[in-house]
Amino acid sequence: MVTGYKQEYVYKHPWERVTSASWRKFADDENKRILSHILEVDMLNHNLDPSNGILRTTRAITVHCPGPWFVRKIVGQDMCQCVESTLVDAQNRSMQLISRNISLQKFIEVQEMTRYDPHPDNPAGWTLCRQETSIRIKPFSALASMAEKVEKRCAERFLQNSGKSKEVMERICKYLEAEATGLSL
Amino acid sequence: MKDKKPSSKYSSSTSPCSHLRDAYNNCFNRWYSEKFMKGHWDKQDCVDEWQKYRACLSQHLDDKHLARFLEAEQIDQTHLTTSSKKEAYPCDSQS
């Protein structure tokens, strides 16, 4: 079976600031403390098309994902490698990310798609974040018999992490706003 | 239930590439906010920082691992498309 959910969130900050914040999420010590489930983030590739302002990047993300003891016993580890592919369209002010696991694939498939666009009610000042997550325990894997339980627990964990992520984003946006305001004085 | 952080092969502070990564990330973030977001998309800065960081990664991420990541990237980037038309926003009073 598949567990899926969608989320929307409004940042009362312009798109340029919000997407800048997204890149800075894993940077400083305080953010790292809050997002403690993220162990490593490395940029693997980036490509800028100067003709249209499209930036594409790929990042490798190592996540700490402990499950209950009975899952740990089957899966055998509590770290997961993920890939995050990003496209930033500077001209049209749109940013899209796809994250998914590339390890533990014989047990689970998780995919998260995120979009940042100017908010239609206030395109200059606000940003709309839309996120879709899907979690699927592989049908013939050793976890299949408890698929529903594991998927639900994963979803709960992701929502929790998602909350932390928003907290970090808001923090960075406020910092960038203060910085910008200070400079213009 | 307490979560114990595992001793990762590369913990953030001891990853062999972490200084080069930080240097690159700082440069990238400055370029992104101060140039790319202000319409300067003619070229990317941070070439030197990137080369050093990437060389370190190639050395320390084993080949099989790296190949796996890059293979996944090929697939995912094809799903990310640009469009000049924005998706219709569902009308509700959320905001």
Interface residues (C-beta under 8 A of the other chain):
Chain A: E8 V10 E16 T19 S20 W23 R24 A27 K32 S36 L39 E40 D42 M43 L44 N45 H46 L48 P50 N52 G53 I54 L55 R56 T58 A60 T62 H64 P66 P68 D78 M79 Q81 V83 S85 T86 L87 V88 D89 A90 Q91 N92 S94 Q96 I98 R100 I102 D117 H119 P120 D121 W126 L128 L176
Chain B: M1 D3 K4 K5 P6 S8 Y10 S11 S12 S15 C17 R21 Y24 N25 F28 N29 Y32 S33 F36 M37 K38 G39 W41 D42 K43 Q44 W50 Y53 L57 L61 H65 L66 R68 F69 L70 A72 E73 D76 Q77 H79 L80 T81 T82 S83 S84 K86 Y89 Q94 S95
